[in-house]
């Protein structure tokens, strides 16, 4: 059987694990304590009929304990959720603690008021922008500084190596065969393409004559006439050559016959040559026009 006075006599003389004694007084660390002070009326262990208010993630709950549930530790506390409205929460407290001691009811309402004010202040502070001070260990700072120095040295070394290799490449130290890194090769190509795009300017406007085709046609016609004249001259010369060759062939045959024949035949051949020469000579028609005479005179040569 639970006896409140016996329990208090046992735990009051520094035998309670929740007791916190400091210079200003003796306090209680039990989360179900209403006032947080270690005394007979506020101790949740030495009172079989007890009530308090607790906060769970911004929501307030009313906890109540009675002697009838003392033999059931898992159902010892009865919990009731309180609304966010302060006045409605007070009404619920009055309803559930109607026949409880007035001193305990007064302490519960005071706790509700303090917790409501604390929740309002927390919301205001959350909306404000406040500076947050962060501490960094010295070892991490030194380690980061050493890493930065090493990275800078490596970058300078890489640049110097690249510069030296480019100078050797320009001098022709490595010959005609090179093994370029693929990534660097792609980067150089991209830079060249960008530079070419930047260098490109707007195309210039030029004006051209529109009668070139007609001049070309006239030139072609002139060239065609000149070519026709040349072809006619060439064909006439070829005909004359053919006639001369035929005449020479006939003369040679006739001369052979004369050699084989008599002198009379040779004389005939000479007479025939003179006759043929006279026949081949062409007649020239000359027209003479006089201004005094009305007619024209024709003379043949």
C-alpha positions as MATLAB code, in Angstrom:
seq = 'XXXXXXXXXXXXXXXXXXXXXXXXXXXXXXXXXXXXXXXXXXXXXXXXXXXXXXXXXXXXXXXXXXXXXXXXXXXXXXXXXXXXXXXXXXXXXXXXXXXXXXXXXXXXXXXXXXXXXXXXXXXXXXXXXXXXXXXXXXXXXXXXXXXXXXXXXXXXXXXXXXXXXXXXXXXXXXXXXXXXXXXXXXXXXXXXXXXXXXXXXXXXXXXXXXXXXXXXXXXXXXXXXXXXXXXXXXXXXXXXXXXXXXXXXXXXXXXXXXXXXXXXXXXXXXXXXXXXXXXXXXXXXXXXXXXXXXXXXXXXX';
ca = [
       0.000    0.000    0.000;
       1.282    3.482   -0.999;
       1.723    5.987    1.832;
       2.691    9.543    0.795;
       4.077   10.617    4.184;
       6.388    7.627    4.466;
       7.720    8.208    0.954;
       8.430   11.862    1.705;
      10.245   11.043    4.936;
      12.486    8.662    3.039;
      13.409   10.902    0.085;
      13.554   14.275    1.845;
      16.946   13.746    3.472;
      19.093   13.645    0.313;
      17.944   10.197   -0.792;
      16.173   11.415   -4.000;
      17.977   11.137   -7.366;
      16.037   14.117   -8.771;
      17.176   16.513   -6.023;
      19.519   19.359   -7.087;
      20.870   21.417   -4.171;
      22.590   24.713   -4.993;
      23.368   27.916   -3.082;
      20.009   29.543   -3.884;
      17.890   26.575   -2.879;
      16.912   22.953   -3.496;
      15.413   22.169   -6.905;
      13.834   19.107   -8.508;
      14.853   17.732  -11.939;
      11.778   15.519  -12.291;
       9.949   16.418  -15.612;
       6.539   15.986  -13.908;
       7.246   18.581  -11.215;
       4.890   21.606  -11.498;
       7.075   24.287   -9.895;
      10.569   22.747  -10.150;
      11.112   23.187   -6.388;
      11.757   20.275   -4.061;
       9.061   20.466   -1.309;
       6.203   18.376    0.047;
       3.357   19.882   -2.028;
       5.296   19.951   -5.325;
       6.905   16.482   -5.228;
       5.338   14.147   -7.855;
       6.608   11.036   -6.018;
       5.189   11.846   -2.544;
       1.711   12.858   -3.829;
      -0.667   10.124   -5.013;
      -3.038   12.762   -6.472;
      -1.045   15.016   -8.742;
      -1.366   17.019  -12.017;
       1.043   18.916  -14.257;
       1.547   20.289  -17.821;
       4.204   19.099  -20.283;
       5.330   20.272  -23.723;
       5.779   17.870  -26.678;
       7.049   19.608  -29.863;
       5.128   22.834  -29.206;
       1.916   21.071  -28.080;
       0.806   21.269  -24.426;
      -0.677   18.269  -22.567;
      -2.349   18.072  -19.161;
      -1.097   15.062  -17.110;
      -3.156   13.770  -14.146;
      -2.345   10.986  -11.653;
      -4.795    9.322   -9.180;
      -4.442    6.676   -6.436;
      -6.771    4.270   -8.264;
      -4.105    3.648  -10.980;
      -1.155    3.295   -8.629;
      -1.050   -0.484   -9.175;
      -0.681    0.075  -12.994;
       2.566    1.915  -13.709;
       1.973    1.822  -17.497;
      -1.364    3.627  -17.044;
      -0.390    5.827  -14.127;
      -0.741    9.185  -15.933;
      -3.806   10.377  -17.845;
      -3.002   12.784  -20.672;
      -5.294   15.470  -22.215;
      -4.302   17.638  -25.165;
      -4.729   21.392  -24.636;
      -5.648   23.760  -27.525;
      -3.382   26.599  -28.661;
      -5.900   29.190  -27.505;
      -4.977   30.243  -23.982;
      -8.537   30.848  -22.790;
      -9.831   27.514  -24.083;
      -6.920   25.750  -22.416;
      -7.882   27.364  -19.087;
     -11.463   26.145  -19.521;
     -10.323   22.565  -20.066;
      -8.118   22.751  -16.954;
     -11.066   23.995  -14.900;
     -13.261   21.216  -16.250;
     -10.862   18.337  -15.464;
      -9.628   19.729  -12.115;
     -12.965   20.860  -10.737;
     -12.690   18.909   -7.420;
      -8.925   19.103   -7.009;
      -7.106   21.301   -4.485;
      -7.177   24.977   -5.411;
      -3.459   25.419   -4.680;
      -2.554   22.716   -7.199;
      -4.969   24.178   -9.776;
      -3.416   27.629   -9.306;
       0.120   26.249   -9.835;
      -0.971   24.441  -13.027;
      -2.466   27.659  -14.461;
       0.717   29.574  -13.618;
       2.766   26.912  -15.416;
       0.469   27.176  -18.469;
       0.924   30.962  -18.537;
       4.741   30.748  -18.353;
       4.909   28.073  -21.020;
       2.613   30.082  -23.351;
       4.815   33.173  -22.984;
       7.907   31.082  -23.611;
       6.371   29.662  -26.815;
       5.568   33.185  -28.094;
       9.146   34.342  -27.466;
      10.535   31.281  -29.253;
       8.452   32.045  -32.352;
       9.676   35.652  -32.431;
      13.307   34.613  -32.085;
      12.912   32.045  -34.864;
      11.709   34.786  -37.242;
      14.687   37.034  -36.500;
      18.006   36.627  -38.329;
      20.715   36.087  -35.798;
      24.423   35.555  -36.257;
      25.628   32.105  -35.455;
      29.149   31.753  -34.114;
      30.949   28.688  -35.405;
      34.195   27.410  -33.954;
      36.780   25.657  -36.105;
      39.641   23.658  -34.613;
      43.214   24.833  -35.131;
      44.297   21.483  -36.515;
      41.800   21.707  -39.363;
      42.911   25.272  -40.217;
      46.573   24.233  -40.331;
      45.740   21.178  -42.415;
      43.782   23.268  -44.933;
      46.590   25.836  -45.138;
      49.163   23.105  -45.876;
      46.907   21.624  -48.563;
      46.465   25.029  -50.213;
      50.235   25.577  -50.315;
      50.792   22.159  -51.887;
      48.067   22.779  -54.464;
      49.591   26.156  -55.426;
      53.046   24.624  -55.825;
      51.642   21.825  -57.957;
      49.778   24.328  -60.164;
      52.925   26.422  -60.682;
      54.917   23.291  -61.488;
      52.335   22.116  -64.029;
      52.340   25.506  -65.747;
      56.140   25.597  -65.925;
      56.247   22.063  -67.362;
      53.620   22.958  -69.968;
      55.537   26.093  -70.938;
      58.807   24.170  -71.274;
      57.180   21.486  -73.415;
      55.662   24.117  -75.717;
      59.045   25.776  -76.150;
      60.666   22.444  -77.014;
      57.832   21.691  -79.431;
      58.403   25.001  -81.231;
      62.137   24.316  -81.458;
      61.469   20.873  -82.979;
      63.177   18.814  -80.279;
      60.688   15.945  -80.497;
      60.597   15.596  -84.276;
      57.365   15.013  -86.201;
      55.681   12.407  -83.945;
      53.789   13.673  -80.903;
      51.568   12.040  -78.303;
      49.128   14.778  -77.284;
      46.786   14.366  -74.283;
      43.229   13.996  -75.534;
      41.665   16.498  -73.097;
      44.243   19.194  -73.810;
      43.869   18.611  -77.560;
      40.091   19.074  -77.343;
      40.527   22.239  -75.291;
      42.930   23.759  -77.836;
      40.545   22.932  -80.684;
      37.656   24.618  -78.854;
      39.789   27.742  -78.265;
      40.714   27.897  -81.956;
      37.074   27.544  -83.033;
      36.034   30.332  -80.656;
      38.811   32.620  -81.924;
      37.778   31.978  -85.545;
      34.180   32.797  -84.735;
      35.252   36.051  -83.093;
      37.493   37.032  -86.054;
      34.713   36.509  -88.601;
      33.340   39.835  -89.828;
      30.296   40.829  -91.783;
      30.496   40.049  -95.536;
      31.271   43.006  -97.817;
      28.733   44.100 -100.437;
      30.006   44.132 -104.054;
      28.347   45.476 -107.228;
      28.773   43.574 -110.555;
      27.824   44.529 -114.124;
      24.725   42.862 -115.510;
      25.640   42.732 -119.279;
      28.585   40.338 -119.216;
      26.558   37.680 -121.024;
      25.833   39.911 -124.042;
      29.493   40.855 -124.445;
      30.483   37.222 -124.286;
      27.936   36.373 -127.018;
      29.370   39.138 -129.265;
      32.870   37.851 -128.654;
      31.743   34.346 -129.512;
      30.158   35.540 -132.769;
      33.346   37.411 -133.734;
      35.439   34.402 -132.889;
      33.060   32.192 -134.915;
      33.378   34.436 -138.004;
      37.149   34.521 -137.653;
      37.219   30.747 -137.330;
      35.006   30.342 -140.420;
      37.361   32.578 -142.460;
      40.322   30.561 -141.350;
      38.537   27.297 -142.208;
      37.661   28.605 -145.713;
      41.246   29.695 -146.323;
      42.568   26.378 -145.110;
      40.172   24.408 -147.351;
      41.136   26.544 -150.410;
      44.845   26.019 -149.744;
      44.264   22.271 -149.370;
      42.413   22.152 -152.730;
      45.257   23.998 -154.474;
      47.800   21.596 -152.995;
      45.761   18.621 -154.181;
      45.560   20.082 -157.696;
      49.319   20.715 -157.770;
      50.043   17.195 -156.611;
      47.719   15.739 -159.274;
      49.362   17.882 -161.956;
      52.828   16.841 -160.826;
      51.766   13.171 -160.880;
      50.367   13.496 -164.404;
      53.523   15.286 -165.587;
      55.745   12.543 -164.180;
      53.729    9.814 -165.938;
      53.758   11.734 -169.171;
      57.532   12.294 -168.946;
      58.156    8.588 -168.540;
      56.106    7.894 -171.634;
      58.075   10.480 -173.552;
      61.380    8.972 -172.563;
      60.286    5.633 -173.847;
      58.908    7.248 -177.103;
      60.459    9.284 -179.943;
      61.649   12.888 -180.143;
      58.487   13.879 -181.939;
      56.469   12.857 -178.945;
      58.716   15.022 -176.721;
      58.051   18.012 -178.927;
      54.351   17.405 -178.716;
      54.647   17.238 -174.940;
      56.410   20.611 -174.798;
      53.752   22.167 -177.003;
      51.093   20.669 -174.794;
      52.741   22.174 -171.686;
      52.711   25.607 -173.228;
      49.088   25.133 -174.171;
      48.117   23.962 -170.748;
      49.856   26.890 -169.089;
      47.906   29.299 -171.267;
      44.698   27.537 -170.434;
      45.320   27.676 -166.660;
      45.840   31.443 -166.698;
      42.714   33.164 -165.352;
      41.051   36.137 -166.983;
      40.820   39.402 -165.016;
      37.831   41.642 -165.540;
      38.556   45.335 -164.900;
      35.792   47.915 -164.837;
      36.747   51.563 -165.363;
      34.200   54.240 -164.495;
      34.607   57.817 -165.674;
      32.702   60.707 -164.183;
      32.403   62.492 -167.535;
      31.097   59.545 -169.497;
      27.763   58.111 -168.650;
      28.679   54.560 -169.474;
      31.229   52.063 -168.203;
      34.101   50.494 -170.147;
      35.198   46.931 -169.554;
      38.656   45.640 -170.230;
      39.953   42.173 -169.954;
      43.516   41.256 -169.119;
];
